[in-house]
């Protein structure tokens, strides 16, 4: 299998050191080849050569040896030896340098074109081989060996020993030119390239030169058949070498894509990091993972694994041709790939490479008449800034990659503040897996009230993990772990099931409260959500209006089209959808109406600063008015003080949620809280007076259920620039009604 890291079709940048070197060698070699052609036309019987069948047989053997080189994938660009070298030297000993160099140059050009090498690489290869043969001919001439068309040289007596300095001259010129080109291409010191390859190349060159006199002897017989039989030992050498190379390749490369595997990647990485440490430079590592919504799993599920394998091969090819010369692309398994950057001047270079990789993968792929858009997330880590070893680079780029997935940013560099994969977190992950399997996740509930009259318009279900050693953990402490370990769908299913079970109990007890559940992006983009919710509602005997789903606004940054299908199905089912953390700038209100969003929750960062900031007040007021104009209800999140609640009421916000009304409560305390604090009005609504609750708190009559203390709101009302309007805010509903807008945006579950 071809080495996918051999980016042979990429020409060096014009003006770069590699381009200058290859161009200079090509010019000099072309000049030598031109002189050979001139000498051939003047001093050789060209028609006699063309009329000799042996000339065409030998030419065909050289071409075959050039095209089917002895592949050495593990050694990379420029190091694959050709059996045609042995035949060419034999021809030079029989017919002389001009015939040999012309036949070999033609074979190199034809073989390069057939293998789609770049024109500059074809010219360089032909030139460096011409120069190598020229050095060989010069040494032979110095030693008195000057074969011509009718005067071949035969290896008799002590004459074969003259081949030793000739072979040495060929090797020095050929190996030296290729080593410099490889060093410039891989940005590696020439000495390092020579040390890594000289022993292997010297051995191969010696073996091929040793067989050259045999070719001369075969040609001396003037038998085309005998000359053709010379291909048998060369074929044996080729097959034996190919078998060894294949075994080496299988042990160090991915069978499907031909990319480097984890074992060889580790070896190359250790070498690269050692060089970087010795030279006080940096190295980079990229971890590339296809997004599940557009990647391998979707293709496998839709078209089968055979087509999925084709997708992986396409991805591997795009990655291999998009990296810089010298960078190493590896497949780690599944749809996860890695790119080692042996040398980077600064972290920004690694990010540029990552951007280029994502752009290459983003090109649509047609598989079985279906177009697929591939998206990938890339995590990057820099040696030695982010990690001091290969294992740390792998682990920390993996952390960065998952952060990129969660944020939807596509590319992220490792940040220790977001590293959730410490040994402590791994232990926590094991505990979480068992907890989810045993269905031990509990729900706490926080009320959501209508500011105009205190009516309860819902209870938000908040997942809590009663850990045996760490105490009660909030969702923020374990939801990220669930997403990284693919436990999120099972966790979401349990939360929905328990939330609807509690809602059914409340409805049965005469408390028709709507339950709100936070929904992660992965589940919204999945295909089972609507069916899951429909079955759960039927199982508990609830109508769809009993449930509302909260989704994060960042989901709409780039995947609104994918989410729209599920959200429309939810709307058709009758389940309400709220947009969480609204106001962070990711979506437009016009977009929300098209997605069926009926409620927006203003970002807590806007709400917390509201009492003391006129600017935040203007922002919130604008958002509230825009939402109202589209028939979307607005809810202020994170309300912790009386001043904030009153300010929101004055600004026309429909509802609010936060510790000012109640902290998160377990199911028993939430039931007691509802029984104590609501009073039905004339239409049967649950009426909750937030001002009365605040007064009860000041008298010590507040409830508790979450172990953490509530932030103090002492003095908040007096300090607020909006404090003067706090009590006046209670008249705002009447003013809005007079202006033609209802006091509440309305809700299908509340009995108002």
N, C-alpha and C positions, 0 to 999 in steps of 0.2 A: 504493500500500500504506500502511496506517496506520503511524504512528510508534509503535513498540513502547515507546519511552521515555515516551510521553504517558500517564501513569498517571491518566487522567481519572476513573476510578471510585473513587478514593481520596479520601474527605472529609478535610479538615484536622481535627486533634485539637481537641476542644471546649476553649475557653479559650485556644487558641494565638493569636498576633497575627494570623495569616491568617484564622482563624475569626472573630475579633472584627471585623476589617475587612470581610470579606464579609457578615457578619450586619448590620453597621451600614449598609452600602450597600444591602442588600436591604430593610431597614426603610424607609429614606428613599425609595428608588425605588418601593416598594410604595405608600407614601403618595401620591406624585405620580401613580402609575397610578390610584389610587382617586379622586383629584380629577378626573382626566381622564374616568373612567367616569361620575362624577356630572355633570360638565358635559355629557357626551355625551347622557345620559338626559334632561336638562332643556332643552337648546338645539338638539338635532338631531332630525330626523325619522328615527328609527331604522328604522321600517317601510319608509320610502322607500329607505333604504340597503340593507336586506336584500332588497328587491324589485328592486334594480338588478343585472343580471347582471355588470356591470363590477366591482362590489364583490367578488363571489366570484372572478372571474378574477384581480383584483389580489391578493386574499388568498391564493389558491393560488400565485401567482408569488412572493409574499413567503415563504411556507412552503417552496417548493422551493428558493429561494435560501438559506434558513436551513439546510436539511438538507444540501444539496450545496454546502458552502462551498468557497471557493478554497483548497485544502489547501496548507499550507506546512510540511511535516514538519520541515525543517531549523530552523525558528524556534520550535518547541516550543509549550508550553501557552499558549492564549489569544490567539494571533496570527493565526489563519486568518480572512481577511476574507470577508464575505458579500455576494453581489450583491444581496441583499434590502435593503441599505442604500440603494442608489440608488432602488429602487422605493419604499421607505418615505418618503424625502424628497420624491419626486414626488407621492406621495399626500398628504403634509402640505401641499404647496403647492396642491393641488387641493381637498382636503376639510378641511384644518386639522389641528392637532396632536392632538386627541382621537382621531380615527379612525386616524391613522397610528400613534400610540403603542399603541393597543389591538391593532391588527392585528399589529404587530411583536412585542408581548409574547406574544400567543397563539402566534405562529409560533416564538418562542424556546422557550416551554414545551413545545410539541409536539415540536419538533426535539430538545430536550434529553432528553426522555423516550424518544424513538425511538432516540437514540444512547446511552442508558443513563448519562447524566451523573448525578452525585449531586444530590439535591434542593437542597442549598445552592448548588451551582454553577449550576443552572438558575435559581434565584431571583436570584443575583448577576448573571447575564448579562441577565436580563429587566430588573433594576433599573438596571444601568449604562447600558443602551441607552435606557431611559425617561428617565434623567437627561440623557443626551446629546441626545436629541430635545427635551427640555424646554429645555436651554440654547440649542439652535438656534431654537426657537419664540420664546424670550424676546428673542434678538437681532433676529429678523425683526420682532417686535412693536415693538421700540424704533425700528426703521427704517421703521415704518409699514406693514409687511406683515402682515396678519391674515386669511388665507384661511379661509372657512367653507364649509359644505355647498353653498350655492347661490351663493357668491361666490368662485370660485377665483381664484388669482393667476396671471397669465400673464407669462412672461418677454419683455416687449416693450421696445423703446427702450433706455434706460440701466438699466432695472430689474434685469437679470441680475447687475449688479455687487453688489447687496445679498447675493447668495449667498456672496460671498467671506468676509465676517465671520461669516456663519452657518455656513459650512463650517468655519471656523477654530474657532468655539465648539464645534461637535460633536467635532472632532478633539481639542481640548484636554481636554474632559471624558472622552471615551471612551478616549483613549490614556492619560491620566493615571490613571484608575481601574484599567485593566488592567495598566499598568506597576507600580503599587504592589502589586497582587495577585501578579503574577509575581515581583516582588522578594521579597515575603514568602515565597512558596512555594519559591523557589530559594535563599533566604538570601543574596541578592545585593544590593548597594547599589542604591537606586532610580536614582541617576545612571548607573550602569553599564548598567542595563536600558534606560534612555532612550537613551543613546548608541548602544547596539547595535541598536536597533529603530526609532528615530524617522524616519530617512530613508526606510526601506522603507514604513513605515506611512503616512507623510505622502504619499508618492507614490500608494499605493493609494487612500487616502481622497480625494485630489484627483481621480483618474480617476473614481471612483464618483459623487462629487458633481457632476462635470461632465456626467454623463449624466442626472441627476435632472430638469432642466428638459425634456428630451426626453420623459420619462415624463408630465410634466404636459401637454405639448402633445398627446400621444397620447390622454390621457384627455379633453381638451377636445373631441375629435372625437366623443365619445360612441359610438364604435364599438368593440365588444368585440373584433372581429377586429384592428383597428389596435393596440389595447392589447396583445393577445396577441403581435402581431408584434414588439413592443418587446423581447420575450424573445430575439429572434434576435441583436441585437448583444451583449446580455448573455451569451448562450450562447457567442458567439465569444470574448468576453473570458475567460469561464470555461475554454473548451477550450484557448485559447492559454496561459493561466496554468498550467493543469493539465499541459500538455505540458512547459513549462519546469520545473515542479516535479518532474515525473516524471524528467526527465533529471538534475536535481539530486539527487533521491532515489536514483536508480540509481548515481550516482557516489559517494555518501557513505553508503549503507545496504546492508545485506545483503539480497539479493533474497528469500531463503527466509523469514527471520524478521522482516524489517523493522527489525532492530536497527541501531544505528550500526556502521559498519565500521571497520577499523583506521585508515584515512586520516582520517575525521572524528573518531575518538577521539583521535588524536594532536593534531589542531587544538584540540579542546576541552580536552585535558589541558594543552597549553602555555598556554592562556588561564587555566585554573584554577591552575596552578602559579605563573604570574606574579602573579595576584591574591593567592595565599597568601604568596608571598615579600614582596610590597609591604605586606601587612597583618600580617606576622609570625605567620601562623597555619599550620595543618597541612592537608595533603590526604592522602587515602588511595587505594590502588589494590588491587583484589582480582582475582585470577586464578582462575577456576572451571573445573575440568575434570572431566567425568564419569568415574567409575571404569570401567575396561575390563570388569570382570566383570559390571557391571550396566548399562552404558551403550549408546552408539550402535552399537558393533560387534556386540554381542549381538543387538540388534534387527535390524540389517541382515542378519546371518547367518541369523537365524531367520525373519524375516517379509519381508525385502526392503527395498530402499532407499526405496521410496515411504513405507512405514510409518516408516522411520528419519527421513525428513523431517518427518513428523507429530510424532515425538518431539521433534525439535529445536524445532519451533514451540511445543510445549507447554512445553518448558524455557524458551524465550525469554520466553513470556508470564509464567510463574511468576517469573522473575527480575525482569522489568520491574515487576510489581505488588508486589514484595516490598521494593524499595529505598525510600529516603527521597525525598521530593520534591526534585528538583534533581540527584539522582544519575544517572549516565549508564551505561546497560548497552550493551555491544557484543559482537558475535560476531567472534572472531578467525579462526575456521576450524574445520572438523570439529566436535568436541564441546567446544571450548574457548571460554569466554566471559570477558569482563572487565567490571569495574564500577569507574567512576571516582567517588570521593567528593570533590567539590570542597572541602568544608569539614568537618573533624573536630576536635572540641575536644581529644580525646586518643585514643591508640591503642585503648583499650577500646571506643570507639564503633565503630571499623571492625570489631573482632571481633564486636560485637553484630550488625552488619549481615551479616557472614559467617555467623553462626549462624542468622539469620533466613532467609538464602538456602538454606542446607543443609536447614533444616526444611521450607521450601516445596517443595524438590525431592524430599524424602524421601516425600512423599505418593504412594501407588501410582498407576500409570498403566495404564489398560486399553487395549490395542491389539489389535485382531482377536481378541477374547474371551480374551486372555492378560493377566494382571496382571504388571506389571514394577515392581520396587522400584529406584528410581534413587538412587544414592549419588554424591556429588561430593566432591572435595578442593579446598580453597581455600587459596591462598597470599596473604598480604597484606604490603604494604610501605607505609611512611609517609614522606611528604615533609615536612620535609627530613631527618628522623631517619635513615632508611634509604637514601635516594637523593636526589640533587640534580637529577635530570632525568627526563623521561618515559621515555626509553630505559632508564635505570637502574631505574626503578620496574617496568617490564615485566620486565626480566631478573631482578630480585631477588624479585619476587613469584612468578616461575616457579620459582626455586630453592626458595622456601618451600613452594610447592604440591607439588613432588616430595618434599620432606621430609615433608609431611603424608601423602602416599601411602605412603611407606616406613614411617612410624611407625603408620599407621592411625588417626591422631588426627583427621583430617578438616579441621582448621584449624591453620595454623602461620604465625607472623610471621617475616619474614626475620631470620636470624641469621648473621652473617658466618662463624661457626665451622663452619657446615654448607654454605658456599658452595663447591660443587665445579665451578662453571662459569666459572672464571677462564680467561684466554687460555691459560694453561699446561694447564688441564684439557681445554680444547677440542682442543689439539694432541695430548694424550694419548688423547682419544677417537678421533681419526683413526687413531692408531697401533693402538689396540685393535681397531678395525673390521678393519684389515688383518691383524692377528695372528689373529683368530678365523677370518677367511676362509682363511688359510693353515694353520689348525689347529696353531698354534705354542704354544698353552697347554700347560704341563707340569703334572704332578702330583707332589706330595711326599706322604709317608705318615708318619703318627704312630701308634704302637701303642696299643692299649687292652688292659689286662690285668685279670685277675681277682685281687682282693686276697687271697683266701683261700689261694691256692696258686701265684699267678704265672702261671697259664695265659693264653696269648694268646687274646683273644676277638674280635679284629678289628683292622683298620688303617683309620684315617680318611684319606680322600683329600682333600688340600688343594691348591687350584688355585694355581699360580705362573706369573708372566709374566716370562720372561727378556727384558727390554727391552734393546735394543742400547746405549742411552745411560744408562739409569737403573739398570741392574742387575736383579736378581731382585726383582719386586714381589709382595707378598703379596696375597691375595684382597681384603682390605679396601681396597686402593689402587685397584682397578679394577672390582669387582663393582657398586658404586653407579653407575659410569658405564654399565656394560652394562645395568642396569635402566632408567636414564633414556633410553637411546638404543634401547631395544627389541632389544638384542642378547642379552638374558639367556637366552632359550629356546635359541638356537643355542649359547651357551656351555655351558648345562646339558647339552645333548645331547652335546657334545664331551667334557665331564668324565665323564659316565656311560659313554660309549663307551671312553674311555681307561682308566677305573677297572676296567671289566669285562675289558678286554684284559689288564691287569696281573694281575687275579685269576685269569684263565684260565691264565696262565703259572705263577703260584704253585701253583695246584691241579695242574697238570701235573707240577710239580717235587716234588710230595708235601707242599705247604704249603697245606692247605685253610683259608685265611684269609678271613674275611668282610670285604668292602669296605664302608666307610661313606661316603656322599656327602651333603654338605649341599645341601638343596633350597630354592630361593627360593619365596616365597609365590605369585608369579605363575605358576610352572610347576605348583605343586600345584593351583591353582585352574583351570588350563587343562584341555583335554579330550584332549590327546595323550599325556600322561605314561605312563599304564599301557600303552598300545600300544607306545610307544617302548621302555620297559623290557623288555617281553615279547620284542620282536624282537631287542633287543641280547643278552638272555640266551640266546636260541636261536642267535643268530649265533656266540656264543663257546662254546656247548656247556656252559653253566652252569645249575645249578638256581637257583631263586629265592632259596634260603637263602644264596647267595653275596653278596647285596646287602642293605644296610640303608640307609635314607634318614633323614637328620636334618632335622627341621623346627623352626623357631623357635617358642617358646611364644607370642610376641606375635601370631602368626597366628590363634590361637584367641580373641583378644580380641573379634572381632566377626564372624568368617567361619568359625566352626566348622562351621556347617551346609553351607556350600559345600565345605569341605575334606573333610567326612565321606564324600561320595560317592567321591572319589578314594581316600581312605585305606581305605575298605572294599574297593574294587577291588584295591588293593595287597595287603591282607591275604588276599583270596581267591587272589591270585596266589602268595602265600607270601613276599612281600618284607617284611622287618621295618621298623618305623617307630620312631624315637627322637625324643624331645622335647628340643630343645637349650635351654640356659640356663634350666632349670627352677628354680622358686623365686622368680621375679620377680612372682608374684601374679596372673597372667592367667587361669589355668585351675584347675579342680579335678581331683583324681585320678579321681573318678567319671566326669568327662567324658572323661578319657583312655582309660579302658577301653572306653567306647562307641565311641571312634574307632579302636580297634585298636592303640593305642600299647603297645609291649611293653618299652620302655626309656626312662628319663628321665636326662638329664645335668644334674647340679646346677650351678647358675650359678657360674662361677669366682670371682665376688665373695664368695660364701659360703665357698668353699674356701680362698682365699688367707688369710683371717683366722682360719681354723679353729684352728691350733695355739695361738694366743694369746688366743682369745676363747671363754669358756664359753658366752656367748649364742649365738654361731654354732654351737657344738657342739650345743646343745640344738635349734636349728633344723634342722640337718642330720640329727640323729638322728630327729626327728619326721618329716621328709620321707622318710627311708629306711624307717622302720617302716610308714608309710602305703603307700608303694610296694610293700613286701614283702607287705602284707596283701592287695593286689590282684593279686599275681603279676607285678608290674612290676619289672624289674631297675633298680638305681640305679648311676650312674656319676659319679664325681667328676672334674670337668674342671679343668685348670690346676694340677695337682699338680707343685710345683717342689722340694719338700724331702722328706727321709726322715720328718721329723716329721709333715708333712701326710698322707703315705701311711699312716703308722702310726695316726694319729688316725682317719682314714677307716675303716681296717680295724677299729679298736676300736669304732667307732660302728655297725658292721654294714653299711657300704656294700659293694656287690657288686664294683665294679670302679673303675678309675681310668685317667686319661690325662693326660699332661703331660711336661714336660721332665725330671722326675726319672727317668722311664723311658727316654725318648729324645726328642730334638728332631725336628722334621719332616725327613725324609730323602727324597732323590730315589729313583727306582725302583731303581737299581743298589745304592745304599747300604742301602735298606730290605731288599732281598733278602739282602745280605751280613749285615745286622744280624740278620735272622731266622735265617739259617743258623748264626750264631755263638752266639746267646743262647737258643735254645730247645732243650729236651731232652724228648723224648716220655716220658710216664709209662707206667704199665702199660696204660692204656687208649688210649694213643696221643695224648694231648693234647700241645699245645705248652706246655711248662712254662718260665716265666720268673721268676727270682728277683729281685725289685726290690732286696733288700738287697745281693745280690752285685753288681748293677749299680752301686749307689751306691759300694761299696768299690772297684770297678774305676775309677770316675770319680776317686776320691780318689788312686788310684795313677797317674792320667793315661792310663788305658786306654779312656776313653770314646770313642764314635764322634762324628762330626760330619757335617753335611750342609747345615745352614742357616747362612748367613753371620753371623747375629746371635749374640752371646754369650748363654749361659744364665744367668739370675739365680743368684747365689750362695746356697747353703743352709748356709753355715758357721755353726755354733752354733745352728742352728734347733732341733735336738732338745733341747739342754739348756735352751733358753729356754722351751720349750712347757710349759704347765700339764698337758698330757696326756703329757709325755715319759715319765713313769713307766710308762705303759701301752703304750709303743711295742712292746717285745718281747713283752709279754703279749698283744698283739693277735693274735699268730700262733695263739693257742689259741681265738680267738673262733669260728672255724668249727665246732669241735667242740662248743662250748657251744650254738651255734645249732641244730646237729643234735640235740643232746640235748633241746632245747626243742621239737622237732618241725618245725624249718625247715631245709631243705637248705642246704648250704654255699654254693651258688650258685643264682641264679634260673634257671640253665640257659640254653643257647643252642643253636639247631639246627645251627650250623656247627662249633662246637668239638667235638673228638673225645674229650671227657671222659667 
